[in-house]
């Protein structure tokens, strides 16, 4: 989960806190961007934000462009910290928090629940074991 706050934007309707429950997303003006901002200076999919090894990374998704991190211009990628600000176009963001999302498979969930049923000696156990073999 990545939590960002838009603290300045040409369109005040976009001000506020955004929580994205993905480890990778795009900031841009295009409808396909997960965080779409109405700012004429932001390109379609301007910036990629992702979590890499418990670090938050911002990567420019353009051949010709830049963004600012804590007031410093960058043209490639930059690692962000909680409290970092970055600017894309005329919109300024503040990093509030982030944490990698562990992807839990159906199999892992089923195994965990089965372990709990075994401990409780539930009558549903035989049905669950049958489901496990079918997966």
Number of C-alpha atoms within 10 A of each C-alpha: 17 22 16 21 18 20 16 16 20 16 12 11 9 18 17 13 14 14 14 14 14 15 17 18 19 22 23 25 20 17 11 12 17 17 17 17 25 17 17 12 14 22 18 19 21 22 24 19 22 22 21 12 8 10 14 22 17 23 19 22 21 15 8 8 15 20 24 16 21 13 11 9 12 14 15 16 17 17 15 19 15 13 13 15 20 22 22 23 20 15 21 20 21 22 19 17 15 21 15 18 12 8 7 8 9 10 11 11 10 16 15 11 13 19 12 13 16 13 8 10 10 11 10 11 17 12 9 16 13 10 11 12 7 7 8
